[in-house]
Amino acid sequence: MFDNVKVKEILAYLKVKGERHDTEIAQEVGMTLSRTRAYLDDLAENGELVSCRSIKFIKSKKVEGFSWRLAGVLPSFSPGRKSKSHLKAG
């Protein structure tokens, strides 16, 4: 039903870029948002992707959608200094 080339393109994009909003994925792979969401939903049903509801603000405009990432791949830690408060306890 789905174009295998587009499926591979979506998976490769998420592998390189990590977690992304569905609007970003659609723009990158050159498909409509509704078509991209159909692909993403299918990949999630097959256990290849996981998603969470997301709200972003772009130029003060609220954009609702979903963030997607590869299943079994945890996002990396953010750069910068980490809190030392856990070391002071006890």
Stockholm file with secondary structure:
# STOCKHOLM 1.0

chainA/1-90         MFDNVKVKEILAYLKVKGERHDTEIAQEVGMTLSRTRAYLDDLAENGELVSCRSIKFIKSKKVEGFSWRLAGVLPSFSPGRKSKSHLKAG
#=GR chainA/1-90 SS CCCHHHHHHHHHHHHHHCSEEHHHHHHHHTCCHHHHHHHHHHHHHTTSEEEEEEEEEETTEEEEEEEEEETTCCCCCCSSCCCCHHHHCC
#=GC SS_cons        CCCHHHHHHHHHHHHHHCSEEHHHHHHHHTCCHHHHHHHHHHHHHTTSEEEEEEEEEETTEEEEEEEEEETTCCCCCCSSCCCCHHHHCC
//
